[in-house]
Amino acid sequence: MTDLLEAVEALTKPTRTKVIQDDGTVAIVVQDALLVQLETAIRSSMGGSTGGASLPSEGSPLDVGALFESLKITAAIGDWCRLVGVKPSRKSVPDLIDWHTAYIGRPSEADDFYISQLNGWVRMITAMFDRPREKDLPDPCPVCDAKSWWRDGAEYYRPLVVKYRPDDPVGSATALCRSCETVWNARELAFAIEQKEASS
């Protein structure tokens, strides 16, 4: 049952992560449980009453995919609760904990199914919150010299964009010119811009 308990706790317990700050000191960052993060993000984008929520007009666009997945998870946990005689509250964290408490006392051959499902939810939610960041660069493209780019008939400035993951901003960074669609890694782009400036 240890694997099942670990899978349940991966979704229901807050996590503590060590982060190295700019001054070299180490800080401990505590994040809400994954299911809580998912529900909070959805409510905040809808202008709900949770902490940090904003007016609908000020919030992020609603991630319909995240909402759909959250509803599926809550429904599945509710079904699991009913199978073991627990009345679901439609609150995923307490329901999952209550289900696990009731389930572990019963002989079952379904452990592998539940562990696989729970671990799948962990991977899916983690991926939602680990999307790459983007940063526009002020430089013209070193290949096509573009200072702007077009989309849907509208002109936008700063065609160079770098995408990166916060945990590895240099190694994971890729760059794109949205005008000529040339792709580089971060170091290649920096070298190309430097060479272009040197030849000007």
N, C-alpha and C positions, 0 to 999 in steps of 0.2 A: 504493500500500500504506500510505500515511501514515494515511488514515482508518481502515483496519483496525487498524493498530498503536495508534492513539489509543483505539479502542474496546476493545482488549485491555487496554491500560494503565489505562483507567478502572475496570476490574474487578480488576486484579492489583497495582496500585501504591498505596502509602500516599499520602494526601493531606495537604497542609499548608494550613492556613487561618489568616488573621490575625483575632484576636478583640480587640475593645476591652473592657478590663476596667473595673470600677466607678471606679477611680482615674484613668482616662483613658489608661493605658499600653496598649501593644499587645503581645499575647502570640501566639506561634505555636503552634497546636495541631496535632499530627500524629495523624491517624487511620489505622487499619489499612485495607488495601484492602477494597473493598466485599464481595468474596466472603469474605474473612476475617471481617469484621464479621458477616455473615449466619451463617456457621458457628459463630462464637463465641457469638452470641446464642442459637442453638438449643441448643448444648451446655450453656451456662450455665443455661438454663431447665429442662434435663433433669437438672441436677445432675452434669454431666460433670466431667472432671478439668482443664479449662482454667483458666487464671488467672481469678480472680473468680467461679468457679463455686461454688455453694452446695449444701447438701443439697436434695434434691427438695422437701422440705416447706417450705424457706425461699426457694426460687427463684420467679421469675415464672411465671405459667401458661404452658404450652407454646403457642406460636403454631403451630397445626397448618398454617395456610396457608403460613407461612414455611418450615416443614419440608418441605412438599410441593413448594414452588417450588425449594428448595435441592436436593432429590433430582432434580427434573426437570433442573435446570441441570447437575448433576454427571453425570447419565446422557447428556445431549446432548453435553457436552464429551468424555465417553468415546467416544461414537459418532464424533465428529469425529476424535478421535485414531486410532481404528481405520481410518478412511478414508484416512489419510495414513501408515499403517504405524507408528504410535506406540502402545506398550502403555500404556494408562491406569493410573494408580495410585489412582484414585478420590479424589484430592486436587485440588480444582478449580483452584487457582491454578497449581501446577506443571504440571498437565495442559494448561491453556489456553495457558500459555507454550510448552510443548513442541509443542503442536498448531500454534501460530502459526509457530514456527521451521521446522517441517517443511512447513507449507502454503505459505509465501511463496516457496518455490523452484519451485512448480508453476504452470503457466499455468492460470487458472481464470476462469470467468465467474460464479462463485458469490459473489464478494466482496460484492455488494450484500446478498445474503441474510444472510451472516455479520455484516456491519456492522449491519444492521437488528436481528438477533437479539441481538447484544451490547449495542447501545444500549437495546433493550427491557429487558434484564436490569438495566442501570444505572438506568433510570427506576424499575423495580419495586422494587429494593432500596433506592434512595434514598427512595422514598415510604414504605417500611416503617419507616425510621428517622426520618422527618420528620413523625410524627403530631402532631396538636395536643396541647398540655398542658392540664390542667384544674385549676382552683382554685375551691374552695367559698368563698363569702362568708358572714360571720356575720350580715349584715343580714337583716331580714324583707323579703319581696317588697314593693316600693313600689306594686304594683298590687292584689294580693289580700291583703296583710298576713300571708301564711303564714310561719310560722317552722319548718314541717316539711313533709314530703311523703311520699307513700305509694307503695310498689312491692311487688307480689306479697304484699299483705296485711301488710307490715311498715312501720312509721313510721320515717323518717329525718329528722334535723335538717339545717338549712342548705340550703334549697331553691334558693338562687341559685348558679349555677355559671358560671364564665367559661372559655371555651376560647380558646387563643391559640397562635401559633407563636413559639418562642423567638427567632427572628431578627427578628420584628416584633411584640413583645408588645402594643403599643397599637393599631397599624393593623389587625392581623388579629383582634383580640379580639371575640368575640361572647358574649353572655350569655343565659341561659335561666332562667326560674323553672320548676322541675320540678313545682311544684304547679299553677299556672294556665297554664303553657306560653307565657307571654309571652316574646318575643325582643327583645333590644336589641343595639346595638353598645356597646362599653365606655363611651364618653362619654355616650351616652343613659342608660345605667343609673346611672352616677355622678351625673348631673344629677337623675334621678328620685329617687334615694335622698336626695340633698341637699335637694330640694324637700319630700319627705315628712318629713324630720327638722325642717325649718324650720317646717312647718305643725303639728307635734305640740306 
